Amino acid sequence: MIEVTVSEAREGLADLLGKVQHGGEDVTITRHGKPVAVMISVEAMEYYERLENAELAKLGAEAYAEYLADPSKAISHEQLWTEVDADRTKA
């Protein structure tokens, strides 16, 4: 993974995009020494979106199975998203 400052990213954007698109590199952009953004390929982003969608589908299926097993334990969509967000922040 390549790591650059915001200034370096601004100056070398075209080169960095080429490395991401054609070289399979990921680029971390830092500000004051801390990571603030990552440049990844479209293919990588699509892969991550598929993973996220699969995880959400799994959670939905689990929640539905729990509901079918015991409808009295049903939770609202708002509660479900609160749980999903809480799980994401733990990771």
C-alpha distance (Angstrom), angle and dihedral (degrees) to the residues before:
residue distance angle dihedral
M1 . . .
I2 3.77 . .
E3 3.80 118.3 .
V4 3.80 121.4 -159.1
T5 3.78 137.9 164.5
V6 3.78 121.8 -113.4
S7 3.81 89.5 -103.6
E8 3.81 92.2 50.6
A9 3.80 90.4 48.0
R10 3.79 91.1 51.2
E11 3.80 92.6 49.5
G12 3.80 96.2 43.4
L13 3.81 101.8 32.7
A14 3.81 96.5 127.4
D15 3.81 92.1 49.0
L16 3.80 92.3 46.5
L17 3.80 91.9 49.0
G18 3.79 89.0 52.5
K19 3.79 91.2 51.5
V20 3.80 90.8 49.8
Q21 3.79 95.8 43.9
H22 3.80 101.1 39.0
G23 3.79 105.5 16.0
G24 3.77 99.4 48.0
E25 3.80 91.3 -125.0
D26 3.79 125.7 146.5
V27 3.79 117.9 -144.5
T28 3.79 125.3 -150.1
I29 3.79 114.5 -158.4
T30 3.80 116.2 -153.3
R31 3.78 134.3 -163.8
H32 3.79 118.5 -163.9
G33 3.81 88.5 -9.0
K34 3.81 95.3 -55.6
P35 3.81 125.4 108.8
V36 3.81 111.9 -110.0
A37 3.81 103.8 164.3
V38 3.77 143.9 6.3
M39 3.79 128.5 -145.4
I40 3.80 113.2 -148.2
S41 3.78 133.8 167.6
V42 3.77 122.3 -90.9
E43 3.81 88.2 -114.7
A44 3.81 91.2 55.7
M45 3.80 91.4 48.4
E46 3.80 91.7 49.7
Y47 3.81 89.2 50.3
Y48 3.81 91.9 51.4
E49 3.80 90.5 48.0
R50 3.82 90.6 52.2
L51 3.82 89.7 50.7
E52 3.79 91.0 49.9
N53 3.80 92.4 47.8
A54 3.81 91.1 48.7
E55 3.81 90.6 50.5
L56 3.80 91.6 49.1
A57 3.81 91.0 48.8
K58 3.81 89.8 50.4
L59 3.80 91.6 50.5
G60 3.79 90.6 48.3
A61 3.80 92.3 50.2
E62 3.81 90.9 48.5
A63 3.79 91.6 49.8
Y64 3.80 91.3 48.7
A65 3.82 91.6 48.9
E66 3.81 89.5 50.8
Y67 3.80 89.6 49.9
L68 3.80 92.2 50.5
A69 3.80 90.6 48.9
D70 3.81 93.2 49.8
P71 3.83 118.3 1.7
S72 3.81 90.6 -171.8
K73 3.83 88.7 71.2
A74 3.80 93.7 57.2
I75 3.81 116.7 137.2
S76 3.78 130.0 -158.5
H77 3.79 123.9 -106.2
E78 3.80 87.5 -109.5
Q79 3.81 91.1 56.8
L80 3.81 90.9 46.9
W81 3.82 92.5 52.7
T82 3.80 90.1 46.7
E83 3.80 88.7 55.7
V84 3.82 92.3 45.7
D85 3.81 91.1 50.5
A86 3.80 91.0 47.8
D87 3.82 90.6 51.5
R88 3.81 90.7 49.6
T89 3.78 93.1 53.0
K90 3.82 90.6 52.1
A91 3.81 91.7 56.7
